[in-house]
Amino acid sequence: MTRRILSFFFIGLLSLTAWSKEPTPVQPASLEKPTVTTEHPLKPVLKMAGEAHAKIEREVRDYTCTITRRERVHGELRSYETINAKVRHAQGTDTPFSVYVSFLKPKQLAGREALFVAGENGDKLLVRRGGTRMSYVSTYLEPMSKMAMDENRYPITEIGFKRMLEVLMERMRDDMRFSDAKVTFFQDAKLGGRACTGVEAVHATERPEYTFHRAVVLIDKELKLPVGYAAYWWPEEKGGKPVLLEEYYYTNIKLNVGLTDADFDRDNPEYKFFERDGADPAAESQTVSR
């Protein structure tokens, strides 16, 4: 997994309240005032990522956000998905890493919920199917099991800014063994009206060590956090367009909102893990362990 970039990322990545249609992938033409680096191409990017990671370690306990993602899974590019997320970082021995997500779009996934608390339920993930058929079915799954990964590039354990930065830094250190990367900074990038620093990295030579041909990262200038990420593979044919692998956009970010154990409790009355639509939740419990 450490050979991949991003989490169920989580990933990652656009103020959804302003959208009336699906998001448009970030393109270099939409960014202005490029400045090409003159030192080792990835060194300043690694420095920025390290500073952002240190900030999270010092200052961020938890957060809520909206994630919009599009992933290529098993060779097929899926539709855009919109997800509300709650993330709480591990704090000492009393507060475990915790994640709750609920799917808003598309229709076939709306109502899906997932809950993971490190060290609880045998380190298994609780998932409510959602969608239009048998939406009420809930089950426990291993995060890396075939069923849990069937519609995802990454497990839920990889979600969040902190883990995303850790993977990005690891990949950059690996890529710095080679010198064929071109990195361009865009100081006037925008994401949902918020000022961002855009970073585009392009590998000129296809190598088995690489996980992308072209990648774009957006760093929120105020939050100092990565709020957008998109990665592309080499074109399938000469002169063709790069192939989208994944893109993530984080919006509606609220840091340190004071999430509690109740936010990661399967019996939270706002959640529907054991509720059959229109029925008594207690009578419709679906707890199949796998």
C-alpha positions in Angstrom: 0.0 0.0 0.0 2.9 2.3 0.6 3.6 2.1 -3.1 0.4 4.0 -3.7 -0.4 7.6 -3.4 -3.3 8.7 -1.2 -6.1 7.5 0.9 -9.7 6.7 0.5 -7.9 9.9 0.6 -8.8 9.1 1.2 -7.7 10.8 -0.2 -8.6 13.5 -1.1 -10.5 16.7 -3.3 -14.4 23.0 -4.8 -17.0 24.2 -2.7 -19.8 21.8 -3.2 -22.4 24.3 -2.3 -21.5 26.2 -5.4 -21.7 23.3 -7.8 -24.5 22.6 -10.1 -22.6 19.9 -12.0 -19.9 17.5 -11.5 -16.4 18.9 -10.8 -13.9 19.5 -13.6 -10.5 17.9 -13.2 -7.8 20.4 -12.5 -5.9 21.3 -15.7 -2.6 23.4 -16.0 -4.4 25.9 -18.3 -6.7 26.9 -15.4 -3.7 27.9 -13.3 -1.8 31.1 -13.7 1.7 32.6 -13.2 3.8 29.4 -13.3 7.2 29.3 -11.7 9.5 26.4 -12.6 11.8 25.2 -9.9 15.6 25.4 -10.4 16.8 23.1 -7.6 16.0 19.3 -7.3 12.4 19.3 -8.6 10.8 17.6 -5.7 12.8 19.1 -2.8 10.5 22.2 -2.3 7.4 20.0 -2.5 8.8 17.7 0.1 9.5 20.6 2.3 5.9 21.9 2.0 4.5 18.5 2.7 6.7 18.1 5.8 5.6 21.5 7.1 2.0 20.6 6.6 2.4 17.3 8.3 4.1 19.0 11.3 1.3 21.5 11.5 -1.3 18.6 11.7 0.7 16.8 14.4 0.8 20.0 16.5 -2.6 21.6 15.9 -5.2 19.3 14.4 -7.1 16.9 16.6 -10.1 16.2 14.4 -12.1 17.6 11.5 -15.1 17.3 9.3 -15.2 17.8 5.6 -16.8 16.9 2.3 -14.8 14.7 -0.1 -15.5 14.5 -3.7 -13.6 11.7 -5.4 -13.3 9.9 -8.7 -11.2 6.7 -8.9 -10.2 4.1 -11.4 -10.9 0.8 -9.8 -10.1 -2.6 -11.4 -9.3 -0.7 -14.6 -12.7 1.1 -14.8 -13.1 4.8 -14.1 -16.0 5.3 -11.7 -18.4 8.2 -11.4 -17.8 11.1 -9.1 -18.8 10.3 -5.5 -19.6 12.9 -2.8 -19.0 11.9 0.8 -19.3 13.6 4.2 -16.5 12.6 6.6 -15.6 12.9 10.2 -12.0 12.1 11.1 -10.3 12.0 14.6 -6.6 11.5 15.0 -5.2 9.1 17.6 -4.3 11.0 20.8 -2.3 9.0 23.3 -3.7 5.6 24.4 -7.2 6.8 25.2 -8.3 8.2 21.8 -8.0 5.9 18.8 -7.9 6.9 15.2 -11.6 7.1 14.2 -13.5 7.6 10.9 -17.1 8.0 9.9 -18.3 8.6 6.4 -21.7 8.9 4.7 -22.2 8.9 0.9 -24.4 11.6 -0.7 -23.9 10.9 -4.4 -24.3 9.1 -6.8 -27.8 7.7 -6.3 -26.7 4.1 -6.3 -24.5 4.8 -3.3 -26.5 7.5 -1.4 -27.1 6.4 2.2 -24.0 4.2 2.4 -22.2 4.6 5.7 -18.9 3.4 7.0 -17.4 3.4 10.5 -13.9 2.5 11.7 -12.4 2.9 15.1 -8.9 1.5 15.5 -8.8 -1.4 18.0 -12.5 -1.9 18.2 -14.6 -4.7 16.6 -11.5 -6.6 15.9 -10.2 -3.7 13.8 -13.1 -4.3 11.4 -15.0 -1.8 9.4 -18.8 -1.4 9.8 -20.6 -0.7 6.5 -24.2 0.0 5.7 -24.8 -0.8 2.0 -27.0 2.2 1.1 -28.1 2.8 -2.5 -31.3 1.6 -4.1 -31.3 -2.1 -3.3 -31.1 -3.7 0.1 -29.8 -0.4 1.4 -30.4 -1.4 5.0 -27.9 -4.3 5.1 -25.0 -3.6 7.5 -22.0 -5.8 7.9 -18.5 -5.9 9.5 -15.6 -6.3 7.1 -11.8 -6.4 7.2 -10.6 -3.1 5.8 -8.5 -4.8 3.2 -11.0 -7.6 2.4 -12.1 -8.1 -1.2 -15.6 -6.9 -0.4 -14.4 -3.7 1.3 -12.0 -2.9 -1.6 -14.3 -3.9 -4.4 -15.3 -0.2 -5.1 -12.3 1.6 -3.6 -8.6 2.2 -4.5 -7.7 2.5 -0.8 -8.9 1.2 2.5 -10.7 3.5 5.0 -7.6 3.3 7.2 -5.8 5.5 4.7 -8.2 8.3 4.8 -7.3 11.8 6.0 -4.8 14.7 5.5 -2.2 13.2 7.8 -1.9 9.8 6.1 -2.1 11.4 2.7 0.9 13.5 3.4 2.8 10.6 4.9 2.3 8.6 1.7 3.1 11.6 -0.5 6.4 12.2 1.3 7.4 8.6 1.1 6.7 8.5 -2.6 8.6 11.8 -3.2 11.7 10.4 -1.4 11.6 7.4 -3.6 11.2 9.5 -6.8 14.1 11.7 -5.9 16.4 8.9 -6.8 15.6 9.9 -10.4 16.1 13.3 -12.1 13.5 13.3 -14.8 10.7 15.0 -12.9 9.5 18.5 -13.8 7.8 20.5 -11.0 5.8 23.7 -11.6 4.3 25.9 -8.9 1.2 28.0 -9.5 0.7 30.7 -6.9 -2.8 31.8 -8.0 -4.6 28.5 -8.1 -8.2 28.5 -6.8 -10.4 25.7 -5.3 -14.0 26.6 -4.6 -13.0 30.3 -4.3 -10.2 29.6 -1.8 -6.7 30.7 -2.6 -4.3 27.7 -3.1 -0.8 27.0 -4.2 -0.9 24.5 -7.1 1.9 22.0 -7.7 2.2 20.0 -10.8 4.7 17.2 -11.1 5.4 15.4 -14.4 7.6 12.4 -14.9 9.1 12.4 -18.4 10.1 8.8 -18.4 7.8 5.8 -17.6 9.4 3.7 -14.9 8.1 0.7 -12.9 8.9 2.7 -9.7 6.5 5.5 -10.5 2.8 5.5 -9.6 1.9 8.4 -11.9 2.9 10.3 -15.0 1.4 13.6 -14.0 0.1 14.7 -10.6 -1.5 17.9 -9.4 -1.7 18.9 -5.7 -3.6 22.0 -4.3 -2.4 23.4 -1.0 -4.9 25.7 0.8 -2.9 28.9 1.6 -4.7 29.6 4.8 -5.1 26.1 6.2 -1.7 24.9 4.9 -3.3 21.6 4.0 -3.5 19.6 0.8 -7.1 20.0 -0.4 -6.9 18.7 -3.9 -5.1 15.8 -5.6 -5.3 14.3 -9.1 -3.0 11.7 -10.7 -2.7 10.5 -14.3 -0.9 7.6 -16.0 0.8 7.8 -19.4 -1.4 8.0 -22.5 -2.6 4.7 -23.8 -1.4 5.7 -27.3 1.2 8.2 -28.6 -0.2 11.7 -28.7 -3.2 10.7 -26.5 -4.3 12.3 -23.3 -3.0 11.1 -19.9 -5.2 8.5 -18.2 -6.9 9.7 -15.0 -6.2 7.4 -12.1 -7.7 9.2 -9.2 -8.8 12.6 -8.1 -9.9 13.9 -4.6 -11.2 17.3 -3.5 -11.7 18.3 0.2 -14.2 21.1 0.9 -16.3 22.4 3.8 -13.3 21.7 6.0 -13.8 22.5 9.7 -10.8 21.8 12.0 -10.9 20.9 15.7 -14.7 20.7 16.0 -14.5 18.6 19.2 -15.6 15.2 17.9 -16.4 12.8 20.7 -16.9 9.0 21.0 -20.5 9.6 20.1 -19.5 10.6 16.6 -18.0 7.2 16.2 -20.6 5.1 17.9 -22.7 2.8 15.7 -25.7 3.6 17.8 -25.6 7.3 17.2 -29.2 8.2 16.4 -28.1 10.2 13.3 -26.7 7.0 11.8 -28.7 4.2 10.2 -26.4 1.1 10.5 -29.1 -1.0 12.0 -32.2 0.7 10.7 -34.3 -0.7 7.9 -35.9 2.1 6.1 -39.3 2.8 7.8 -38.8 0.0 10.3 -37.8 -0.4 14.0 -34.0 -0.4 14.1 -33.9 -2.8 17.0 -35.9 -5.4 15.0 -33.8 -5.0 11.8 -30.2 -5.5 13.1 -27.9 -6.9 10.4 -24.6 -7.7 11.9 -22.8 -10.2 9.7 -19.2 -10.7 10.7 -16.7 -11.5 7.9 
